[in-house]
Amino acid sequence: MDLVRILCAIFVPPLGVFLQVGFGADFWINILLTLLGYIPGIVHAIWIIARK
């Protein structure tokens, strides 16, 4: 399942975070980072997935 989350995080970072934590603070932070720059959103999403 982590492989699916990581693939989602690469293509749609908020989706990968949502699959991991749901509608928590990390999800909204990832939305903001993705809007500010695609790469920071990817890095944050992969970090969230790898952390848990």
N, CA, C, O and CB atoms as a CASP TS submission, in Angstrom:
PFRMAT TS
TARGET T0000
AUTHOR 0000-0000-0000
METHOD Language model
MODEL 1
PARENT N/A
ATOM      1  N   MET     1       0.820  -1.198   0.000  1.00  0.00           N
ATOM      2  CA  MET     1       0.000   0.000   0.000  1.00  0.00           C
ATOM      3  C   MET     1       0.859   1.255   0.000  1.00  0.00           C
ATOM      4  O   MET     1       0.457   2.276  -0.558  1.00  0.00           O
ATOM      5  CB  MET     1      -0.931   0.002   1.200  1.00  0.00           C
ATOM      6  N   ASP     2       2.039   1.197   0.618  1.00  0.00           N
ATOM      7  CA  ASP     2       2.913   2.373   0.609  1.00  0.00           C
ATOM      8  C   ASP     2       3.355   2.729  -0.799  1.00  0.00           C
ATOM      9  O   ASP     2       3.526   3.909  -1.108  1.00  0.00           O
ATOM     10  CB  ASP     2       4.135   2.134   1.487  1.00  0.00           C
ATOM     11  N   LEU     3       3.542   1.742  -1.654  1.00  0.00           N
ATOM     12  CA  LEU     3       3.938   2.014  -3.035  1.00  0.00           C
ATOM     13  C   LEU     3       2.848   2.823  -3.747  1.00  0.00           C
ATOM     14  O   LEU     3       3.150   3.762  -4.484  1.00  0.00           O
ATOM     15  CB  LEU     3       4.213   0.690  -3.793  1.00  0.00           C
ATOM     16  N   VAL     4       1.601   2.462  -3.528  1.00  0.00           N
ATOM     17  CA  VAL     4       0.490   3.198  -4.138  1.00  0.00           C
ATOM     18  C   VAL     4       0.457   4.625  -3.611  1.00  0.00           C
ATOM     19  O   VAL     4       0.242   5.562  -4.379  1.00  0.00           O
ATOM     20  CB  VAL     4      -0.858   2.492  -3.860  1.00  0.00           C
ATOM     21  N   ARG     5       0.666   4.801  -2.314  1.00  0.00           N
ATOM     22  CA  ARG     5       0.670   6.148  -1.721  1.00  0.00           C
ATOM     23  C   ARG     5       1.812   6.992  -2.274  1.00  0.00           C
ATOM     24  O   ARG     5       1.635   8.179  -2.548  1.00  0.00           O
ATOM     25  CB  ARG     5       0.780   6.060  -0.191  1.00  0.00           C
ATOM     26  N   ILE     6       2.972   6.385  -2.435  1.00  0.00           N
ATOM     27  CA  ILE     6       4.122   7.134  -2.967  1.00  0.00           C
ATOM     28  C   ILE     6       3.883   7.515  -4.418  1.00  0.00           C
ATOM     29  O   ILE     6       4.218   8.630  -4.819  1.00  0.00           O
ATOM     30  CB  ILE     6       5.419   6.308  -2.845  1.00  0.00           C
ATOM     31  N   LEU     7       3.319   6.628  -5.205  1.00  0.00           N
ATOM     32  CA  LEU     7       3.000   6.972  -6.592  1.00  0.00           C
ATOM     33  C   LEU     7       1.965   8.095  -6.652  1.00  0.00           C
ATOM     34  O   LEU     7       2.077   9.004  -7.475  1.00  0.00           O
ATOM     35  CB  LEU     7       2.483   5.734  -7.345  1.00  0.00           C
ATOM     36  N   CYS     8       0.966   8.030  -5.785  1.00  0.00           N
ATOM     37  CA  CYS     8      -0.017   9.111  -5.718  1.00  0.00           C
ATOM     38  C   CYS     8       0.650  10.416  -5.299  1.00  0.00           C
ATOM     39  O   CYS     8       0.307  11.486  -5.802  1.00  0.00           O
ATOM     40  CB  CYS     8      -1.149   8.754  -4.740  1.00  0.00           C
ATOM     41  N   ALA     9       1.606  10.321  -4.373  1.00  0.00           N
ATOM     42  CA  ALA     9       2.302  11.514  -3.885  1.00  0.00           C
ATOM     43  C   ALA     9       3.132  12.165  -4.981  1.00  0.00           C
ATOM     44  O   ALA     9       3.306  13.384  -4.986  1.00  0.00           O
ATOM     45  CB  ALA     9       3.194  11.160  -2.701  1.00  0.00           C
ATOM     46  N   ILE    10       3.640  11.375  -5.896  1.00  0.00           N
ATOM     47  CA  ILE    10       4.442  11.937  -6.982  1.00  0.00           C
ATOM     48  C   ILE    10       3.552  12.655  -7.998  1.00  0.00           C
ATOM     49  O   ILE    10       3.901  13.733  -8.479  1.00  0.00           O
ATOM     50  CB  ILE    10       5.258  10.831  -7.677  1.00  0.00           C
ATOM     51  N   PHE    11       2.409  12.062  -8.323  1.00  0.00           N
ATOM     52  CA  PHE    11       1.548  12.654  -9.346  1.00  0.00           C
ATOM     53  C   PHE    11       0.555  13.674  -8.782  1.00  0.00           C
ATOM     54  O   PHE    11       0.310  14.708  -9.405  1.00  0.00           O
ATOM     55  CB  PHE    11       0.792  11.564 -10.064  1.00  0.00           C
ATOM     56  N   VAL    12      -0.012  13.393  -7.618  1.00  0.00           N
ATOM     57  CA  VAL    12      -0.968  14.294  -6.963  1.00  0.00           C
ATOM     58  C   VAL    12      -0.649  14.280  -5.465  1.00  0.00           C
ATOM     59  O   VAL    12      -1.236  13.499  -4.716  1.00  0.00           O
ATOM     60  CB  VAL    12      -2.475  13.858  -7.241  1.00  0.00           C
ATOM     61  N   PRO    13       0.276  15.136  -5.027  1.00  0.00           N
ATOM     62  CA  PRO    13       0.750  15.084  -3.637  1.00  0.00           C
ATOM     63  C   PRO    13      -0.345  15.107  -2.568  1.00  0.00           C
ATOM     64  O   PRO    13      -0.251  14.333  -1.615  1.00  0.00           O
ATOM     65  CB  PRO    13       1.661  16.225  -3.398  1.00  0.00           C
ATOM     66  N   PRO    14      -1.377  15.948  -2.671  1.00  0.00           N
ATOM     67  CA  PRO    14      -2.398  15.927  -1.616  1.00  0.00           C
ATOM     68  C   PRO    14      -3.138  14.587  -1.526  1.00  0.00           C
ATOM     69  O   PRO    14      -3.579  14.203  -0.442  1.00  0.00           O
ATOM     70  CB  PRO    14      -3.400  17.041  -1.853  1.00  0.00           C
ATOM     71  N   LEU    15      -3.277  13.889  -2.624  1.00  0.00           N
ATOM     72  CA  LEU    15      -3.945  12.588  -2.594  1.00  0.00           C
ATOM     73  C   LEU    15      -3.136  11.575  -1.794  1.00  0.00           C
ATOM     74  O   LEU    15      -3.701  10.800  -1.023  1.00  0.00           O
ATOM     75  CB  LEU    15      -4.173  12.072  -4.017  1.00  0.00           C
ATOM     76  N   GLY    16      -1.831  11.575  -1.969  1.00  0.00           N
ATOM     77  CA  GLY    16      -0.984  10.675  -1.191  1.00  0.00           C
ATOM     78  C   GLY    16      -1.070  10.958   0.297  1.00  0.00           C
ATOM     79  O   GLY    16      -1.105  10.030   1.105  1.00  0.00           O
ATOM     80  N   VAL    17      -1.103  12.227   0.665  1.00  0.00           N
ATOM     81  CA  VAL    17      -1.220  12.596   2.079  1.00  0.00           C
ATOM     82  C   VAL    17      -2.610  12.236   2.599  1.00  0.00           C
ATOM     83  O   VAL    17      -2.742  11.754   3.724  1.00  0.00           O
ATOM     84  CB  VAL    17      -0.942  14.109   2.277  1.00  0.00           C
ATOM     85  N   PHE    18      -3.636  12.464   1.800  1.00  0.00           N
ATOM     86  CA  PHE    18      -4.995  12.125   2.213  1.00  0.00           C
ATOM     87  C   PHE    18      -5.131  10.628   2.479  1.00  0.00           C
ATOM     88  O   PHE    18      -5.765  10.231   3.456  1.00  0.00           O
ATOM     89  CB  PHE    18      -6.001  12.564   1.146  1.00  0.00           C
ATOM     90  N   LEU    19      -4.546   9.798   1.625  1.00  0.00           N
ATOM     91  CA  LEU    19      -4.618   8.353   1.827  1.00  0.00           C
ATOM     92  C   LEU    19      -3.903   7.933   3.110  1.00  0.00           C
ATOM     93  O   LEU    19      -4.242   6.910   3.706  1.00  0.00           O
ATOM     94  CB  LEU    19      -4.014   7.622   0.629  1.00  0.00           C
ATOM     95  N   GLN    20      -2.922   8.716   3.530  1.00  0.00           N
ATOM     96  CA  GLN    20      -2.166   8.379   4.739  1.00  0.00           C
ATOM     97  C   GLN    20      -2.838   8.893   6.012  1.00  0.00           C
ATOM     98  O   GLN    20      -2.993   8.143   6.975  1.00  0.00           O
ATOM     99  CB  GLN    20      -0.761   8.944   4.643  1.00  0.00           C
ATOM    100  N   VAL    21      -3.236  10.164   6.023  1.00  0.00           N
ATOM    101  CA  VAL    21      -3.716  10.783   7.265  1.00  0.00           C
ATOM    102  C   VAL    21      -5.143  11.312   7.211  1.00  0.00           C
ATOM    103  O   VAL    21      -5.675  11.703   8.250  1.00  0.00           O
ATOM    104  CB  VAL    21      -2.814  11.897   7.633  1.00  0.00           C
ATOM    105  N   GLY    22      -5.775  11.343   6.069  1.00  0.00           N
ATOM    106  CA  GLY    22      -7.127  11.897   5.966  1.00  0.00           C
ATOM    107  C   GLY    22      -7.095  13.417   5.924  1.00  0.00           C
ATOM    108  O   GLY    22      -6.101  14.020   5.520  1.00  0.00           O
ATOM    109  N   PHE    23      -8.202  14.029   6.352  1.00  0.00           N
ATOM    110  CA  PHE    23      -8.323  15.489   6.305  1.00  0.00           C
ATOM    111  C   PHE    23      -7.752  16.131   7.556  1.00  0.00           C
ATOM    112  O   PHE    23      -8.462  16.848   8.260  1.00  0.00           O
ATOM    113  CB  PHE    23      -9.781  15.898   6.133  1.00  0.00           C
ATOM    114  N   GLY    24      -6.490  15.888   7.842  1.00  0.00           N
ATOM    115  CA  GLY    24      -5.833  16.487   9.002  1.00  0.00           C
ATOM    116  C   GLY    24      -5.065  17.732   8.617  1.00  0.00           C
ATOM    117  O   GLY    24      -5.157  18.220   7.490  1.00  0.00           O
ATOM    118  N   ALA    25      -4.311  18.233   9.566  1.00  0.00           N
ATOM    119  CA  ALA    25      -3.511  19.432   9.326  1.00  0.00           C
ATOM    120  C   ALA    25      -2.451  19.181   8.260  1.00  0.00           C
ATOM    121  O   ALA    25      -2.147  20.070   7.464  1.00  0.00           O
ATOM    122  CB  ALA    25      -2.849  19.900  10.624  1.00  0.00           C
ATOM    123  N   ASP    26      -1.883  17.966   8.239  1.00  0.00           N
ATOM    124  CA  ASP    26      -0.866  17.654   7.232  1.00  0.00           C
ATOM    125  C   ASP    26      -1.423  17.731   5.820  1.00  0.00           C
ATOM    126  O   ASP    26      -0.717  18.131   4.894  1.00  0.00           O
ATOM    127  CB  ASP    26      -0.289  16.271   7.479  1.00  0.00           C
ATOM    128  N   PHE    27      -2.684  17.352   5.649  1.00  0.00           N
ATOM    129  CA  PHE    27      -3.321  17.442   4.332  1.00  0.00           C
ATOM    130  C   PHE    27      -3.401  18.890   3.864  1.00  0.00           C
ATOM    131  O   PHE    27      -3.073  19.198   2.719  1.00  0.00           O
ATOM    132  CB  PHE    27      -4.728  16.822   4.370  1.00  0.00           C
ATOM    133  N   TRP    28      -3.837  19.775   4.755  1.00  0.00           N
ATOM    134  CA  TRP    28      -3.991  21.181   4.372  1.00  0.00           C
ATOM    135  C   TRP    28      -2.635  21.858   4.157  1.00  0.00           C
ATOM    136  O   TRP    28      -2.501  22.721   3.290  1.00  0.00           O
ATOM    137  CB  TRP    28      -4.787  21.935   5.440  1.00  0.00           C
ATOM    138  N   ILE    29      -1.648  21.472   4.935  1.00  0.00           N
ATOM    139  CA  ILE    29      -0.295  21.990   4.716  1.00  0.00           C
ATOM    140  C   ILE    29       0.206  21.556   3.349  1.00  0.00           C
ATOM    141  O   ILE    29       0.841  22.334   2.637  1.00  0.00           O
ATOM    142  CB  ILE    29       0.671  21.506   5.824  1.00  0.00           C
ATOM    143  N   ASN    30      -0.083  20.309   2.983  1.00  0.00           N
ATOM    144  CA  ASN    30       0.355  19.814   1.690  1.00  0.00           C
ATOM    145  C   ASN    30      -0.361  20.524   0.546  1.00  0.00           C
ATOM    146  O   ASN    30       0.251  20.795  -0.487  1.00  0.00           O
ATOM    147  CB  ASN    30       0.127  18.319   1.599  1.00  0.00           C
ATOM    148  N   ILE    31      -1.632  20.826   0.709  1.00  0.00           N
ATOM    149  CA  ILE    31      -2.361  21.605  -0.309  1.00  0.00           C
ATOM    150  C   ILE    31      -1.662  22.939  -0.520  1.00  0.00           C
ATOM    151  O   ILE    31      -1.427  23.348  -1.657  1.00  0.00           O
ATOM    152  CB  ILE    31      -3.848  21.831   0.112  1.00  0.00           C
ATOM    153  N   LEU    32      -1.330  23.617   0.572  1.00  0.00           N
ATOM    154  CA  LEU    32      -0.671  24.919   0.496  1.00  0.00           C
ATOM    155  C   LEU    32       0.696  24.799  -0.186  1.00  0.00           C
ATOM    156  O   LEU    32       1.027  25.595  -1.065  1.00  0.00           O
ATOM    157  CB  LEU    32      -0.514  25.522   1.904  1.00  0.00           C
ATOM    158  N   LEU    33       1.483  23.806   0.221  1.00  0.00           N
ATOM    159  CA  LEU    33       2.809  23.625  -0.382  1.00  0.00           C
ATOM    160  C   LEU    33       2.706  23.283  -1.865  1.00  0.00           C
ATOM    161  O   LEU    33       3.524  23.739  -2.665  1.00  0.00           O
ATOM    162  CB  LEU    33       3.582  22.524   0.351  1.00  0.00           C
ATOM    163  N   THR    34       1.722  22.497  -2.231  1.00  0.00           N
ATOM    164  CA  THR    34       1.550  22.143  -3.640  1.00  0.00           C
ATOM    165  C   THR    34       1.146  23.364  -4.458  1.00  0.00           C
ATOM    166  O   THR    34       1.583  23.516  -5.599  1.00  0.00           O
ATOM    167  CB  THR    34       0.500  21.032  -3.794  1.00  0.00           C
ATOM    168  N   LEU    35       0.325  24.228  -3.893  1.00  0.00           N
ATOM    169  CA  LEU    35      -0.055  25.448  -4.601  1.00  0.00           C
ATOM    170  C   LEU    35       1.119  26.416  -4.734  1.00  0.00           C
ATOM    171  O   LEU    35       1.228  27.130  -5.731  1.00  0.00           O
ATOM    172  CB  LEU    35      -1.209  26.131  -3.882  1.00  0.00           C
ATOM    173  N   LEU    36       1.990  26.440  -3.736  1.00  0.00           N
ATOM    174  CA  LEU    36       3.148  27.333  -3.779  1.00  0.00           C
ATOM    175  C   LEU    36       4.247  26.803  -4.699  1.00  0.00           C
ATOM    176  O   LEU    36       5.025  27.576  -5.258  1.00  0.00           O
ATOM    177  CB  LEU    36       3.704  27.532  -2.377  1.00  0.00           C
ATOM    178  N   GLY    37       4.302  25.510  -4.847  1.00  0.00           N
ATOM    179  CA  GLY    37       5.304  24.892  -5.717  1.00  0.00           C
ATOM    180  C   GLY    37       5.108  23.393  -5.714  1.00  0.00           C
ATOM    181  O   GLY    37       4.942  22.790  -4.654  1.00  0.00           O
ATOM    182  N   TYR    38       5.124  22.801  -6.856  1.00  0.00           N
ATOM    183  CA  TYR    38       4.818  21.376  -6.969  1.00  0.00           C
ATOM    184  C   TYR    38       5.834  20.510  -6.234  1.00  0.00           C
ATOM    185  O   TYR    38       5.456  19.546  -5.568  1.00  0.00           O
ATOM    186  CB  TYR    38       4.762  20.972  -8.429  1.00  0.00           C
ATOM    187  N   ILE    39       7.113  20.840  -6.346  1.00  0.00           N
ATOM    188  CA  ILE    39       8.179  20.041  -5.718  1.00  0.00           C
ATOM    189  C   ILE    39       8.074  20.042  -4.190  1.00  0.00           C
ATOM    190  O   ILE    39       8.197  18.974  -3.591  1.00  0.00           O
ATOM    191  CB  ILE    39       9.553  20.574  -6.139  1.00  0.00           C
ATOM    192  N   PRO    40       7.852  21.183  -3.530  1.00  0.00           N
ATOM    193  CA  PRO    40       7.686  21.130  -2.069  1.00  0.00           C
ATOM    194  C   PRO    40       6.503  20.253  -1.647  1.00  0.00           C
ATOM    195  O   PRO    40       6.561  19.598  -0.607  1.00  0.00           O
ATOM    196  CB  PRO    40       7.497  22.541  -1.515  1.00  0.00           C
ATOM    197  N   GLY    41       5.449  20.235  -2.432  1.00  0.00           N
ATOM    198  CA  GLY    41       4.310  19.374  -2.135  1.00  0.00           C
ATOM    199  C   GLY    41       4.675  17.905  -2.217  1.00  0.00           C
ATOM    200  O   GLY    41       4.236  17.104  -1.391  1.00  0.00           O
ATOM    201  N   ILE    42       5.479  17.548  -3.214  1.00  0.00           N
ATOM    202  CA  ILE    42       5.921  16.159  -3.367  1.00  0.00           C
ATOM    203  C   ILE    42       6.819  15.759  -2.201  1.00  0.00           C
ATOM    204  O   ILE    42       6.650  14.687  -1.621  1.00  0.00           O
ATOM    205  CB  ILE    42       6.665  15.968  -4.707  1.00  0.00           C
ATOM    206  N   VAL    43       7.766  16.615  -1.864  1.00  0.00           N
ATOM    207  CA  VAL    43       8.702  16.309  -0.770  1.00  0.00           C
ATOM    208  C   VAL    43       7.939  16.134   0.538  1.00  0.00           C
ATOM    209  O   VAL    43       8.202  15.195   1.289  1.00  0.00           O
ATOM    210  CB  VAL    43       9.767  17.430  -0.625  1.00  0.00           C
ATOM    211  N   HIS    44       7.001  17.026   0.813  1.00  0.00           N
ATOM    212  CA  HIS    44       6.218  16.932   2.046  1.00  0.00           C
ATOM    213  C   HIS    44       5.378  15.653   2.048  1.00  0.00           C
ATOM    214  O   HIS    44       5.301  14.971   3.069  1.00  0.00           O
ATOM    215  CB  HIS    44       5.310  18.173   2.208  1.00  0.00           C
ATOM    216  N   ALA    45       4.758  15.327   0.937  1.00  0.00           N
ATOM    217  CA  ALA    45       3.918  14.136   0.868  1.00  0.00           C
ATOM    218  C   ALA    45       4.738  12.866   1.105  1.00  0.00           C
ATOM    219  O   ALA    45       4.316  11.986   1.855  1.00  0.00           O
ATOM    220  CB  ALA    45       3.212  14.062  -0.489  1.00  0.00           C
ATOM    221  N   ILE    46       5.889  12.772   0.477  1.00  0.00           N
ATOM    222  CA  ILE    46       6.724  11.585   0.664  1.00  0.00           C
ATOM    223  C   ILE    46       7.236  11.521   2.098  1.00  0.00           C
ATOM    224  O   ILE    46       7.336  10.433   2.667  1.00  0.00           O
ATOM    225  CB  ILE    46       7.907  11.587  -0.330  1.00  0.00           C
ATOM    226  N   TRP    47       7.559  12.659   2.687  1.00  0.00           N
ATOM    227  CA  TRP    47       7.990  12.688   4.078  1.00  0.00           C
ATOM    228  C   TRP    47       6.889  12.198   5.021  1.00  0.00           C
ATOM    229  O   TRP    47       7.156  11.438   5.952  1.00  0.00           O
ATOM    230  CB  TRP    47       8.416  14.098   4.463  1.00  0.00           C
ATOM    231  N   ILE    48       5.650  12.637   4.776  1.00  0.00           N
ATOM    232  CA  ILE    48       4.520  12.209   5.608  1.00  0.00           C
ATOM    233  C   ILE    48       4.302  10.700   5.473  1.00  0.00           C
ATOM    234  O   ILE    48       4.071  10.014   6.468  1.00  0.00           O
ATOM    235  CB  ILE    48       3.231  12.977   5.213  1.00  0.00           C
ATOM    236  N   ILE    49       4.375  10.189   4.255  1.00  0.00           N
ATOM    237  CA  ILE    49       4.159   8.760   4.026  1.00  0.00           C
ATOM    238  C   ILE    49       5.278   7.938   4.661  1.00  0.00           C
ATOM    239  O   ILE    49       5.016   6.899   5.267  1.00  0.00           O
ATOM    240  CB  ILE    49       4.069   8.461   2.517  1.00  0.00           C
ATOM    241  N   ALA    50       6.502   8.388   4.529  1.00  0.00           N
ATOM    242  CA  ALA    50       7.639   7.625   5.068  1.00  0.00           C
ATOM    243  C   ALA    50       7.695   7.693   6.591  1.00  0.00           C
ATOM    244  O   ALA    50       8.203   6.774   7.234  1.00  0.00           O
ATOM    245  CB  ALA    50       8.954   8.145   4.479  1.00  0.00           C
ATOM    246  N   ARG    51       7.182   8.770   7.169  1.00  0.00           N
ATOM    247  CA  ARG    51       7.233   8.963   8.611  1.00  0.00           C
ATOM    248  C   ARG    51       6.332   7.987   9.357  1.00  0.00           C
ATOM    249  O   ARG    51       6.669   7.566  10.464  1.00  0.00           O
ATOM    250  CB  ARG    51       6.846  10.380   8.954  1.00  0.00           C
ATOM    251  N   LYS    52       5.215   7.627   8.786  1.00  0.00           N
ATOM    252  CA  LYS    52       4.233   6.804   9.503  1.00  0.00           C
ATOM    253  C   LYS    52       4.296   5.370   9.085  1.00  0.00           C
ATOM    254  O   LYS    52       3.537   4.545   9.593  1.00  0.00           O
ATOM    255  CB  LYS    52       2.841   7.325   9.285  1.00  0.00           C
TER
END
